[in-house]
Amino acid sequence: MMDWKNVLGTVAPWIGTAMGGPLGGMAVSAVADALGLSDKTEEAIKTALSGATPEQMLAVKKADQDFAIRMQELGFANLQKLEEIAADDRDSARKREESVRDNTPKVLAYTIVFGFIAMAFGILFGQLHADTVLTGTVIGYLSAKAEQVAAYYFGSTANSSRKTELLAQSAPVGK
């Protein structure tokens, strides 16, 4: 299965980087507009990218170039700055949770993850039937939220992807 976020990050690095941070709404809107989608959600983009034509991918690339110009006009000199903002956003959320000691995020996280697991088992063992578009949408939404919970508590794969990229570019160390 295609990892649509990596594809988006390769074809449209500015948009792909912005998707993970507080500017995600602008990035989603830019991609959705480039693909001609009225539904401006990550799920709609994921579906559209899985069957995108070369012309659509070029439109996404053009949208990324326009997005980069817009971000630079707003004072973001490079991709590193967008990555720093996304990292700072995650860090401030984690620091808030540590200082406030509010159980609401944990309760919500457990609810989302256990709800996803219960739904998955229900479908797999025939207790639930996913036979409508609405049901599929709810399943996709809950799956995406469970992924966000895991990324929040265990870290995202953005740093892992960057580490892999740097290792691939490095020279081997001799003995």
Z-matrix of the N, CA and C atoms (Angstrom, degrees):
N
C 1 1.443
C 2 1.534 1 109.09
N 3 1.328 2 116.71 1 137.89
C 4 1.451 3 123.30 2 -177.72
C 5 1.532 4 110.61 3 -69.55
N 6 1.334 5 115.11 4 134.45
C 7 1.458 6 119.56 5 173.18
C 8 1.519 7 106.72 6 -88.21
N 9 1.315 8 116.11 7 96.27
C 10 1.460 9 121.70 8 -171.97
C 11 1.517 10 113.27 9 -62.96
N 12 1.338 11 117.47 10 -28.80
C 13 1.464 12 119.33 11 -179.88
C 14 1.526 13 110.17 12 -71.34
N 15 1.333 14 117.74 13 -38.24
C 16 1.463 15 120.01 14 176.55
C 17 1.520 16 110.68 15 -67.42
N 18 1.339 17 116.99 16 -40.23
C 19 1.463 18 120.46 17 177.28
C 20 1.515 19 109.54 18 -61.03
N 21 1.309 20 116.50 19 -46.49
C 22 1.459 21 121.04 20 -180.00
C 23 1.528 22 110.19 21 -63.33
N 24 1.319 23 117.47 22 -41.36
C 25 1.458 24 121.20 23 178.70
C 26 1.517 25 112.99 24 -64.69
N 27 1.336 26 117.12 25 -29.88
C 28 1.464 27 121.58 26 178.20
C 29 1.522 28 111.21 27 -78.17
N 30 1.321 29 116.14 28 -47.48
C 31 1.468 30 121.15 29 -177.67
C 32 1.524 31 110.98 30 -74.96
N 33 1.312 32 116.50 31 -38.50
C 34 1.463 33 122.09 32 -175.18
C 35 1.526 34 109.65 33 -133.17
N 36 1.344 35 117.86 34 77.04
C 37 1.473 36 119.86 35 -173.10
C 38 1.532 37 114.73 36 -61.48
N 39 1.318 38 117.99 37 -36.63
C 40 1.470 39 119.62 38 179.38
C 41 1.518 40 110.39 39 -65.78
N 42 1.316 41 115.96 40 -47.40
C 43 1.465 42 120.31 41 -179.65
C 44 1.522 43 110.10 42 -66.16
N 45 1.334 44 116.89 43 -43.93
C 46 1.460 45 120.83 44 -179.91
C 47 1.514 46 112.55 45 -59.63
N 48 1.334 47 116.55 46 -39.12
C 49 1.464 48 120.88 47 178.44
C 50 1.526 49 110.92 48 -69.82
N 51 1.320 50 116.35 49 -42.45
C 52 1.464 51 120.35 50 -178.42
C 53 1.521 52 112.45 51 -67.19
N 54 1.345 53 117.73 52 -27.11
C 55 1.470 54 121.21 53 -177.48
C 56 1.520 55 111.74 54 -58.28
N 57 1.321 56 118.00 55 -30.93
C 58 1.454 57 120.11 56 -175.53
C 59 1.517 58 115.04 57 -86.55
N 60 1.315 59 118.02 58 1.81
C 61 1.451 60 119.48 59 -175.51
C 62 1.513 61 113.87 60 -128.04
N 63 1.315 62 116.20 61 -162.77
C 64 1.457 63 120.27 62 -176.41
C 65 1.534 64 113.70 63 -68.24
N 66 1.320 65 118.04 64 -13.31
C 67 1.466 66 121.51 65 177.01
C 68 1.528 67 111.34 66 -94.85
N 69 1.316 68 116.18 67 14.49
C 70 1.460 69 121.61 68 -177.77
C 71 1.517 70 114.14 69 -58.47
N 72 1.324 71 117.03 70 -36.93
C 73 1.464 72 120.22 71 -179.85
C 74 1.513 73 111.78 72 -61.76
N 75 1.341 74 116.48 73 -41.50
C 76 1.465 75 120.37 74 177.53
C 77 1.519 76 110.70 75 -65.12
N 78 1.330 77 116.66 76 -39.65
C 79 1.462 78 121.03 77 -179.34
C 80 1.530 79 111.16 78 -66.90
N 81 1.316 80 116.30 79 -44.98
C 82 1.471 81 120.33 80 178.78
C 83 1.521 82 110.07 81 -60.71
N 84 1.306 83 116.74 82 -43.21
C 85 1.457 84 121.04 83 179.88
C 86 1.526 85 111.04 84 -62.66
N 87 1.328 86 117.58 85 -41.27
C 88 1.463 87 121.62 86 -179.94
C 89 1.530 88 111.30 87 -62.71
N 90 1.330 89 117.10 88 -43.91
C 91 1.469 90 120.66 89 179.88
C 92 1.522 91 110.52 90 -69.14
N 93 1.322 92 116.49 91 -44.40
C 94 1.464 93 119.99 92 -179.91
C 95 1.529 94 110.56 93 -60.09
N 96 1.322 95 117.15 94 -42.24
C 97 1.463 96 120.35 95 177.76
C 98 1.521 97 111.19 96 -63.40
N 99 1.334 98 116.68 97 -42.39
C 100 1.473 99 120.69 98 179.99
C 101 1.523 100 111.65 99 -63.06
N 102 1.327 101 116.37 100 -34.11
C 103 1.470 102 120.99 101 -179.40
C 104 1.526 103 112.27 102 -89.54
N 105 1.326 104 116.87 103 -3.44
C 106 1.462 105 120.69 104 179.70
C 107 1.517 106 113.57 105 72.78
N 108 1.326 107 116.52 106 32.74
C 109 1.458 108 121.42 107 -178.16
C 110 1.522 109 110.55 108 -93.97
N 111 1.307 110 116.16 109 135.62
C 112 1.464 111 119.42 110 173.93
C 113 1.528 112 110.26 111 -85.26
N 114 1.340 113 116.62 112 -27.80
C 115 1.461 114 122.73 113 177.80
C 116 1.528 115 107.78 114 -86.88
N 117 1.312 116 117.38 115 105.55
C 118 1.460 117 121.89 116 -175.14
C 119 1.519 118 110.64 117 -96.04
N 120 1.346 119 114.47 118 69.16
C 121 1.456 120 121.21 119 178.58
C 122 1.522 121 109.09 120 -128.88
N 123 1.337 122 115.76 121 159.68
C 124 1.462 123 119.82 122 177.13
C 125 1.526 124 110.92 123 -61.96
N 126 1.313 125 117.10 124 -36.51
C 127 1.465 126 120.74 125 179.87
C 128 1.534 127 110.73 126 -63.54
N 129 1.328 128 117.58 127 -42.39
C 130 1.466 129 121.41 128 178.49
C 131 1.530 130 110.38 129 -64.68
N 132 1.328 131 116.35 130 -39.76
C 133 1.465 132 120.46 131 178.37
C 134 1.523 133 110.47 132 -65.59
N 135 1.323 134 116.53 133 -43.65
C 136 1.463 135 121.25 134 178.62
C 137 1.524 136 110.30 135 -57.33
N 138 1.316 137 116.61 136 -46.52
C 139 1.463 138 121.05 137 179.77
C 140 1.525 139 110.92 138 -63.82
N 141 1.329 140 116.08 139 -44.43
C 142 1.465 141 120.02 140 -178.73
C 143 1.527 142 111.94 141 -65.44
N 144 1.322 143 117.30 142 -40.20
C 145 1.459 144 120.52 143 -179.13
C 146 1.527 145 112.82 144 -68.57
N 147 1.322 146 116.25 145 -27.97
C 148 1.464 147 118.58 146 -179.28
C 149 1.525 148 112.29 147 -66.05
N 150 1.330 149 117.19 148 -23.03
C 151 1.459 150 120.29 149 177.94
C 152 1.518 151 112.47 150 -124.96
N 153 1.334 152 117.02 151 26.86
C 154 1.462 153 120.97 152 -175.21
C 155 1.519 154 111.85 153 -69.90
N 156 1.314 155 115.20 154 141.78
C 157 1.461 156 122.30 155 176.08
C 158 1.522 157 108.88 156 -84.61
N 159 1.326 158 117.71 157 163.91
C 160 1.468 159 119.20 158 175.99
C 161 1.533 160 112.28 159 -57.59
N 162 1.324 161 117.03 160 -35.85
C 163 1.463 162 120.54 161 178.59
C 164 1.534 163 110.83 162 -64.25
N 165 1.327 164 116.47 163 -39.93
C 166 1.458 165 119.99 164 178.37
C 167 1.527 166 111.13 165 -66.65
N 168 1.333 167 116.46 166 -38.35
C 169 1.462 168 119.75 167 178.57
C 170 1.538 169 110.54 168 -66.12
N 171 1.334 170 116.46 169 -36.22
C 172 1.463 171 119.45 170 175.05
C 173 1.525 172 110.89 171 -65.40
N 174 1.318 173 116.60 172 -37.31
C 175 1.466 174 120.67 173 177.28
C 176 1.532 175 110.18 174 -64.20
N 177 1.339 176 117.19 175 -38.65
C 178 1.469 177 121.18 176 177.24
C 179 1.525 178 109.38 177 -65.91
N 180 1.324 179 117.13 178 -41.42
C 181 1.474 180 121.14 179 178.05
C 182 1.525 181 110.19 180 -61.35
N 183 1.326 182 117.53 181 -43.50
C 184 1.467 183 122.19 182 177.98
C 185 1.535 184 109.81 183 -63.49
N 186 1.332 185 116.63 184 -42.18
C 187 1.466 186 120.62 185 177.61
C 188 1.523 187 110.41 186 -60.42
N 189 1.340 188 116.90 187 -37.18
C 190 1.461 189 120.70 188 178.98
C 191 1.523 190 110.70 189 -65.81
N 192 1.324 191 116.90 190 -40.77
C 193 1.464 192 120.44 191 178.31
C 194 1.531 193 110.26 192 -63.26
N 195 1.327 194 116.66 193 -43.59
C 196 1.466 195 120.58 194 177.30
C 197 1.524 196 110.87 195 -64.55
N 198 1.333 197 116.29 196 -40.22
C 199 1.467 198 121.80 197 178.69
C 200 1.532 199 110.23 198 -63.12
N 201 1.342 200 117.02 199 -41.32
C 202 1.472 201 121.06 200 179.16
C 203 1.523 202 110.43 201 -61.73
N 204 1.330 203 116.47 202 -42.45
C 205 1.466 204 120.19 203 178.70
C 206 1.529 205 109.88 204 -62.59
N 207 1.319 206 116.06 205 -44.80
C 208 1.472 207 120.82 206 -179.86
C 209 1.529 208 110.65 207 -62.54
N 210 1.328 209 117.46 208 -43.19
C 211 1.464 210 120.93 209 179.51
C 212 1.520 211 110.96 210 -64.20
N 213 1.332 212 117.18 211 -39.80
C 214 1.459 213 120.18 212 178.94
C 215 1.529 214 110.87 213 -67.02
N 216 1.333 215 116.28 214 -35.90
C 217 1.469 216 119.85 215 175.12
C 218 1.530 217 111.06 216 -62.83
N 219 1.327 218 115.92 217 -32.04
C 220 1.465 219 120.82 218 179.78
C 221 1.533 220 112.97 219 -83.11
N 222 1.344 221 116.37 220 -1.99
C 223 1.457 222 119.74 221 175.71
C 224 1.516 223 115.75 222 105.24
N 225 1.308 224 118.02 223 5.76
C 226 1.466 225 120.90 224 177.55
C 227 1.524 226 107.51 225 -92.88
N 228 1.330 227 116.17 226 100.33
C 229 1.458 228 121.15 227 -172.21
C 230 1.525 229 113.14 228 -67.17
N 231 1.327 230 117.03 229 -31.46
C 232 1.469 231 119.18 230 -176.56
C 233 1.521 232 110.54 231 -156.42
N 234 1.340 233 114.43 232 176.34
C 235 1.469 234 120.15 233 -179.66
C 236 1.518 235 112.02 234 -62.98
N 237 1.316 236 116.39 235 -32.99
C 238 1.463 237 120.10 236 -179.69
C 239 1.530 238 110.83 237 -56.92
N 240 1.329 239 116.11 238 -39.02
C 241 1.468 240 120.13 239 179.98
C 242 1.521 241 111.05 240 -64.10
N 243 1.348 242 117.19 241 -41.42
C 244 1.468 243 120.35 242 176.99
C 245 1.525 244 111.27 243 -63.40
N 246 1.336 245 116.62 244 -40.39
C 247 1.465 246 120.52 245 178.41
C 248 1.523 247 110.71 246 -64.34
N 249 1.340 248 116.53 247 -39.39
C 250 1.464 249 120.29 248 178.52
C 251 1.528 250 111.17 249 -64.10
N 252 1.329 251 116.51 250 -40.56
C 253 1.468 252 120.11 251 179.03
C 254 1.524 253 110.19 252 -63.16
N 255 1.337 254 116.85 253 -44.60
C 256 1.467 255 120.48 254 179.43
C 257 1.532 256 110.34 255 -62.91
N 258 1.337 257 116.66 256 -42.19
C 259 1.465 258 120.34 257 179.43
C 260 1.532 259 110.81 258 -65.97
N 261 1.322 260 116.61 259 -42.12
C 262 1.470 261 120.59 260 177.87
C 263 1.529 262 111.17 261 -63.05
N 264 1.330 263 116.38 262 -38.27
C 265 1.462 264 120.97 263 178.79
C 266 1.531 265 110.50 264 -61.92
N 267 1.336 266 116.24 265 -46.71
C 268 1.469 267 119.85 266 178.16
C 269 1.521 268 110.83 267 -64.21
N 270 1.347 269 115.54 268 -42.58
C 271 1.458 270 119.96 269 -178.16
C 272 1.522 271 111.50 270 -63.10
N 273 1.343 272 116.80 271 -41.78
C 274 1.464 273 118.82 272 -179.41
C 275 1.530 274 110.83 273 -66.61
N 276 1.328 275 117.35 274 -35.40
C 277 1.467 276 119.83 275 177.55
C 278 1.526 277 110.56 276 -65.26
N 279 1.315 278 116.45 277 -40.49
C 280 1.471 279 120.00 278 179.59
C 281 1.527 280 111.02 279 -68.99
N 282 1.336 281 116.83 280 -41.02
C 283 1.467 282 120.02 281 178.43
C 284 1.521 283 110.91 282 -64.47
N 285 1.334 284 116.22 283 -38.34
C 286 1.463 285 119.96 284 177.58
C 287 1.518 286 109.97 285 -60.72
N 288 1.322 287 115.62 286 -44.75
C 289 1.468 288 119.32 287 -179.03
C 290 1.528 289 110.94 288 -62.75
N 291 1.329 290 116.69 289 -39.16
C 292 1.461 291 120.42 290 178.60
C 293 1.530 292 111.79 291 -65.66
N 294 1.327 293 116.22 292 -42.45
C 295 1.463 294 118.91 293 -174.93
C 296 1.530 295 112.97 294 -78.25
N 297 1.319 296 117.76 295 -36.80
C 298 1.459 297 121.13 296 -176.90
C 299 1.522 298 111.69 297 -81.44
N 300 1.301 299 115.83 298 -30.31
C 301 1.477 300 121.64 299 -177.83
C 302 1.534 301 111.37 300 58.06
N 303 1.301 302 115.40 301 38.67
C 304 1.464 303 122.34 302 178.51
C 305 1.527 304 108.63 303 -83.76
N 306 1.308 305 117.43 304 131.46
C 307 1.456 306 121.05 305 -179.55
C 308 1.530 307 113.76 306 -84.39
N 309 1.323 308 117.49 307 -7.31
C 310 1.463 309 120.34 308 -177.51
C 311 1.530 310 112.65 309 -56.90
N 312 1.357 311 120.35 310 -47.59
C 313 1.462 312 118.76 311 179.19
C 314 1.528 313 113.07 312 -60.09
N 315 1.333 314 116.48 313 -38.55
C 316 1.467 315 119.34 314 178.99
C 317 1.521 316 111.11 315 -66.82
N 318 1.323 317 116.51 316 -43.15
C 319 1.468 318 120.27 317 179.29
C 320 1.526 319 110.00 318 -62.02
N 321 1.322 320 116.62 319 -45.26
C 322 1.461 321 119.99 320 177.95
C 323 1.524 322 111.24 321 -62.62
N 324 1.326 323 116.82 322 -42.30
C 325 1.468 324 120.43 323 179.87
C 326 1.523 325 110.81 324 -61.87
N 327 1.324 326 117.07 325 -47.65
C 328 1.468 327 120.01 326 178.46
C 329 1.534 328 111.28 327 -61.93
N 330 1.313 329 116.52 328 -41.42
C 331 1.467 330 120.55 329 179.72
C 332 1.522 331 111.02 330 -61.07
N 333 1.322 332 116.11 331 -46.18
C 334 1.467 333 120.22 332 -179.08
C 335 1.524 334 110.76 333 -64.76
N 336 1.316 335 117.42 334 -49.46
C 337 1.466 336 120.41 335 -176.76
C 338 1.530 337 111.19 336 -65.51
N 339 1.320 338 117.39 337 -47.14
C 340 1.458 339 119.07 338 -179.66
C 341 1.528 340 111.29 339 -68.42
N 342 1.337 341 117.49 340 -33.92
C 343 1.462 342 120.17 341 174.71
C 344 1.514 343 111.30 342 -62.42
N 345 1.335 344 116.64 343 -42.23
C 346 1.469 345 120.50 344 177.86
C 347 1.525 346 110.93 345 -64.42
N 348 1.329 347 116.40 346 -45.97
C 349 1.470 348 120.06 347 -179.96
C 350 1.523 349 110.82 348 -62.40
N 351 1.331 350 117.52 349 -44.48
C 352 1.468 351 121.01 350 179.28
C 353 1.525 352 110.85 351 -62.10
N 354 1.313 353 116.51 352 -42.38
C 355 1.458 354 120.34 353 179.20
C 356 1.530 355 110.91 354 -64.95
N 357 1.331 356 116.67 355 -43.57
C 358 1.469 357 120.16 356 179.42
C 359 1.526 358 110.98 357 -61.40
N 360 1.323 359 117.15 358 -46.29
C 361 1.458 360 120.03 359 178.18
C 362 1.528 361 111.12 360 -64.56
N 363 1.324 362 117.17 361 -40.78
C 364 1.460 363 120.65 362 178.27
C 365 1.516 364 112.21 363 -58.59
N 366 1.314 365 116.36 364 -42.17
C 367 1.469 366 120.47 365 179.00
C 368 1.518 367 110.55 366 -70.74
N 369 1.337 368 116.67 367 -45.24
C 370 1.467 369 120.29 368 -178.11
C 371 1.524 370 112.91 369 -62.88
N 372 1.324 371 117.25 370 -34.16
C 373 1.458 372 120.43 371 -177.20
C 374 1.524 373 112.95 372 -101.75
N 375 1.327 374 116.41 373 14.81
C 376 1.458 375 121.24 374 171.31
C 377 1.511 376 116.49 375 77.81
N 378 1.318 377 118.83 376 10.61
C 379 1.464 378 120.96 377 179.12
C 380 1.531 379 111.61 378 -81.44
N 381 1.324 380 116.33 379 -27.61
C 382 1.463 381 122.06 380 178.24
C 383 1.528 382 108.85 381 -120.21
N 384 1.306 383 115.84 382 147.47
C 385 1.467 384 120.00 383 179.31
C 386 1.523 385 109.15 384 -119.40
N 387 1.326 386 115.54 385 125.53
C 388 1.464 387 121.68 386 -179.70
C 389 1.521 388 108.13 387 -104.41
N 390 1.324 389 116.37 388 78.89
C 391 1.458 390 119.12 389 -174.25
C 392 1.523 391 114.21 390 -117.88
N 393 1.329 392 118.06 391 14.42
C 394 1.460 393 120.42 392 176.83
C 395 1.523 394 109.42 393 -128.78
N 396 1.312 395 116.22 394 160.88
C 397 1.459 396 121.32 395 177.88
C 398 1.528 397 110.26 396 -63.43
N 399 1.315 398 116.52 397 -39.55
C 400 1.461 399 120.21 398 179.68
C 401 1.530 400 110.72 399 -61.50
N 402 1.304 401 116.89 400 -42.07
C 403 1.460 402 120.78 401 178.89
C 404 1.519 403 110.52 402 -62.37
N 405 1.335 404 116.02 403 -43.54
C 406 1.461 405 120.37 404 177.78
C 407 1.515 406 112.07 405 -62.19
N 408 1.311 407 116.36 406 -38.12
C 409 1.464 408 121.36 407 178.41
C 410 1.524 409 110.29 408 -65.47
N 411 1.316 410 117.08 409 -43.84
C 412 1.466 411 121.48 410 179.24
C 413 1.526 412 110.08 411 -63.52
N 414 1.320 413 116.59 412 -42.16
C 415 1.472 414 120.52 413 178.86
C 416 1.524 415 110.05 414 -62.32
N 417 1.332 416 116.88 415 -45.82
C 418 1.463 417 120.76 416 179.33
C 419 1.522 418 111.88 417 -62.37
N 420 1.319 419 116.25 418 -41.65
C 421 1.459 420 121.25 419 179.55
C 422 1.531 421 110.43 420 -63.60
N 423 1.322 422 116.69 421 -48.19
C 424 1.464 423 120.30 422 -178.67
C 425 1.524 424 110.76 423 -64.72
N 426 1.317 425 116.96 424 -37.54
C 427 1.462 426 121.25 425 176.58
C 428 1.526 427 110.77 426 -61.94
N 429 1.325 428 117.02 427 -44.64
C 430 1.464 429 120.95 428 179.60
C 431 1.523 430 111.34 429 -64.10
N 432 1.317 431 116.38 430 -39.30
C 433 1.466 432 119.89 431 179.96
C 434 1.530 433 110.85 432 -69.44
N 435 1.320 434 117.19 433 -36.70
C 436 1.468 435 120.21 434 176.64
C 437 1.535 436 109.61 435 -64.61
N 438 1.322 437 116.73 436 -37.09
C 439 1.463 438 120.93 437 176.70
C 440 1.531 439 110.56 438 -64.32
N 441 1.333 440 117.35 439 -39.05
C 442 1.458 441 120.81 440 178.14
C 443 1.524 442 111.49 441 -66.46
N 444 1.309 443 116.75 442 -39.15
C 445 1.463 444 120.83 443 177.65
C 446 1.527 445 109.40 444 -61.52
N 447 1.335 446 116.67 445 -46.35
C 448 1.463 447 120.46 446 179.70
C 449 1.526 448 110.58 447 -62.14
N 450 1.330 449 117.48 448 -41.65
C 451 1.465 450 120.78 449 179.21
C 452 1.523 451 110.82 450 -64.90
N 453 1.316 452 117.04 451 -36.70
C 454 1.472 453 120.64 452 179.97
C 455 1.526 454 110.76 453 -65.86
N 456 1.324 455 116.63 454 -47.83
C 457 1.458 456 119.99 455 -174.92
C 458 1.523 457 113.76 456 -83.36
N 459 1.337 458 117.83 457 -27.52
C 460 1.462 459 120.09 458 -176.05
C 461 1.516 460 113.39 459 -116.18
N 462 1.340 461 117.78 460 0.00
C 463 1.461 462 121.86 461 -179.47
C 464 1.518 463 110.35 462 92.81
N 465 1.301 464 114.09 463 157.39
C 466 1.466 465 119.34 464 179.83
C 467 1.512 466 109.36 465 -93.49
N 468 1.307 467 115.96 466 172.76
C 469 1.457 468 120.61 467 179.04
C 470 1.516 469 111.64 468 -89.15
N 471 1.328 470 118.66 469 1.97
C 472 1.466 471 120.50 470 -179.53
C 473 1.522 472 110.39 471 -61.16
N 474 1.330 473 117.31 472 -46.63
C 475 1.458 474 119.74 473 179.08
C 476 1.515 475 111.52 474 -67.43
N 477 1.314 476 117.44 475 -36.87
C 478 1.448 477 121.09 476 177.83
C 479 1.518 478 110.91 477 -63.98
N 480 1.328 479 117.53 478 -42.83
C 481 1.461 480 121.13 479 178.54
C 482 1.521 481 110.51 480 -62.91
N 483 1.325 482 116.88 481 -42.61
C 484 1.464 483 121.47 482 179.34
C 485 1.525 484 110.60 483 -64.44
N 486 1.333 485 117.81 484 -40.32
C 487 1.452 486 121.90 485 178.91
C 488 1.525 487 110.44 486 -62.88
N 489 1.340 488 117.05 487 -43.34
C 490 1.455 489 121.70 488 178.72
C 491 1.527 490 110.48 489 -61.71
N 492 1.335 491 116.02 490 -42.53
C 493 1.466 492 121.56 491 178.98
C 494 1.532 493 110.41 492 -61.72
N 495 1.334 494 117.70 493 -45.01
C 496 1.458 495 121.44 494 -179.90
C 497 1.525 496 111.58 495 -66.05
N 498 1.324 497 116.98 496 -39.23
C 499 1.467 498 120.21 497 177.74
C 500 1.520 499 111.47 498 -64.01
N 501 1.317 500 116.96 499 -39.35
C 502 1.452 501 121.14 500 179.66
C 503 1.526 502 111.36 501 -65.28
N 504 1.329 503 117.77 502 -30.33
C 505 1.448 504 122.40 503 -178.58
C 506 1.517 505 113.08 504 -87.32
N 507 1.316 506 117.86 505 -14.18
C 508 1.467 507 120.44 506 -175.39
C 509 1.534 508 111.31 507 -81.28
N 510 1.316 509 113.91 508 156.51
C 511 1.464 510 119.64 509 177.15
C 512 1.522 511 109.06 510 -83.63
N 513 1.340 512 117.22 511 145.76
C 514 1.463 513 119.48 512 178.78
C 515 1.529 514 110.90 513 -65.16
N 516 1.303 515 116.39 514 146.23
C 517 1.455 516 122.28 515 178.88
C 518 1.520 517 108.39 516 -88.99
N 519 1.325 518 116.43 517 127.30
C 520 1.473 519 121.33 518 179.68
C 521 1.508 520 110.89 519 -80.36
N 522 1.341 521 115.55 520 157.34
C 523 1.470 522 119.59 521 179.08
C 524 1.484 523 111.32 522 -89.24
